[in-house]
């Protein structure tokens, strides 16, 4: 796939698509438990929560890099 090729974006979930005002912290609290989110320039972004195995490996890698 060339860098110019863009994949179609999936539709936003209703709890994000329905937002017309800038996002607030309360909007992040309303996300389902299996999702994490952040607000960038008033726009909410959400993605699945990382699996515990990925979190452990990421923490271990970060610790090794910090020790260098």
N, C-alpha and C positions, 0 to 999 in steps of 0.2 A: 504494500500500500504506500503510495507516495505521500509526502508530508502535506500536500495540498488537498488530498482526499479527506473529506470529513464524514464521519459516520453520523447518521441521524440520531439526535438526542431523544431519549425516551421521554414521554410526557411527565411533567412534574406531578407528584402526589397532590391530592386535593388540599391537604393541610399547608402546602407551600404555594400552589398555583393560585389559591384564592386570595393571597395577600396582595393588597394594592398599596398599603402604607409601608414605610421602612420597617424592617424587622426589629423586634425587641427581644430581650432576654427571655421574657415569658413565652415567646414563640418557640425558643429552643427547649424550654421545659415541657412544652406540649408534644414534642416528638415522641414517637413510640420508643419503648425501652431498648429495642434492638438497633436503634439508630443513634448516631452522634451528629452534631451539627456545629456550625460556626456562622457568624455574621461578618460579611466583608462588604464594607461601604453600603450598609443598609440592606444587603441582599442575603437571604438565608441560603446556606448550602448544607446538605445532609447526605450522609453515606452510611452504609452498614457498619456497625461496631466491629472492630477487629477481633478475630478469634483469639482466645487466650494464648495459643501456641505462637501466634505471630507477635503478640505483645511481649512475651518472654524473650523471643529471639531478638526483637528490636531493642529491648532494654539491655540484653547481654552485649549486643553489638555496640550500642552507645557507650556502655561501660568500658569496653575494650578500646574504643576510639579515644575516649577521654583519658585513658591511662597512657596513651602515646605521647 
